[in-house]
Amino acid sequence: MKRILIILASISLIAIGCTREEPMQVRNMKIEFELPSNFKPGIKYANKEVVFSSPYKTYIFTTDNNGILTIPEIIPDEYTINTSWEISGSEYKSIITTNELIEDKATVLLRATLSNYQVFTQKDIKMALDMLVMRSLLISKVYFSGTKDNATGILSLKYTAAGAPVFPGPPTGSRSARGEFRTRHASRPPDG
């Protein structure tokens, strides 16, 4: 009889010790997104996607018409919070108050990231959006000039307008009277 009581008590203690309470969810957390200061006053970060990601779970929320994100409930954890808004250069120029030199084809990216943010209690936060302008690069001309004297193996390179020679590596040799740089051709051994 004593054995049965000890076995039943052990099983009861193990069963009680293995139960786990679900964590209390954080409710009604608010995040306000601040646009750069050159945006027109009526422009809001409205209806934009905000991603909360942790090693265990990813949540996707959407801001309201006022640009505020209200999270109804979320499991307490450490999250990385990301959001971004990509617009064209022409659209960007129409929603700012300043005159910026941005081409219409450029892409303007507004983004905010908060890494390893601990969400364990209800705490309202503000996140400032950073602006990144991605412009296109156009190389219209590349200049190279030089001559090689086949008899002597001397390569003559002219300097560019910026004053840098048009060849890789440190120069060795001498300058001519016309400002050209003279060096031996790499494939020929020096005379000797």
Residue pairs with C-beta under 8 A, 6 or more apart in sequence:
23 75
23 76
24 76
25 73
25 74
25 75
25 76
26 71
26 73
26 74
26 75
26 76
26 119
26 120
26 121
26 122
27 72
27 73
27 122
28 70
28 71
28 72
28 73
28 122
29 70
29 71
29 74
29 119
29 122
29 123
29 124
30 68
30 69
30 70
30 71
30 124
30 125
31 50
31 68
31 69
31 71
31 81
31 124
31 125
31 126
31 127
32 67
32 68
32 69
32 124
32 125
32 126
32 127
33 45
33 48
33 63
33 67
33 68
33 69
33 83
33 112
33 126
33 127
33 128
33 129
34 126
34 127
34 128
34 129
35 43
35 44
35 45
35 67
35 110
35 129
36 110
36 129
36 131
38 96
38 97
38 98
38 100
39 95
39 96
39 97
40 95
40 96
40 97
43 95
44 65
44 66
44 67
45 63
45 67
45 83
45 85
45 110
45 129
46 63
46 64
46 65
46 66
46 67
47 62
47 63
47 64
47 65
48 62
48 63
48 67
48 83
48 85
49 60
49 61
49 62
49 83
50 60
50 61
50 62
50 63
50 69
50 81
50 82
50 83
51 58
51 59
51 60
51 61
51 81
51 82
51 83
52 58
52 59
52 60
52 61
52 71
52 74
52 79
52 80
52 81
52 119
53 59
53 79
53 80
53 82
54 77
54 78
54 79
54 80
56 77
57 75
57 77
59 71
59 74
61 69
61 71
62 69
63 69
64 70
74 119
76 119
76 120
77 119
78 116
78 117
78 118
78 119
79 116
79 117
79 119
80 113
80 114
80 115
80 116
80 117
81 112
81 113
81 114
81 117
81 127
82 111
82 112
82 113
83 111
83 112
83 113
83 127
83 129
84 109
84 110
84 111
84 112
85 109
85 110
85 111
85 129
86 107
86 108
86 109
86 110
87 95
87 107
87 108
87 110
88 104
88 105
88 106
88 107
88 108
89 102
89 103
89 104
89 105
89 106
89 107
89 108
89 133
90 104
91 108
92 102
92 106
92 108
93 100
93 102
93 104
102 108
102 133
102 135
103 135
103 136
105 136
106 133
106 134
106 135
106 136
107 133
107 134
108 131
108 132
108 133
108 134
109 131
109 132
109 133
109 134
110 129
110 130
110 131
110 132
111 129
111 130
111 132
112 127
112 128
112 129
112 130
114 125
114 127
117 125
143 160
143 166
144 166
145 157
145 158
145 166
146 155
146 156
146 157
146 158
146 166
146 167
147 155
147 156
148 154
148 155
148 156
148 185
149 156
153 184
153 185
153 188
154 182
154 183
154 184
154 185
155 182
155 183
155 184
155 185
156 176
156 180
156 181
156 182
157 165
157 166
157 167
157 180
157 181
157 183
158 166
158 179
158 180
158 181
159 165
159 166
159 179
159 180
159 181
160 166
165 171
165 181
171 181
171 183
172 183
172 184
173 181
173 182
173 183
173 184
174 181
174 182
175 181
175 182
176 182
184 190
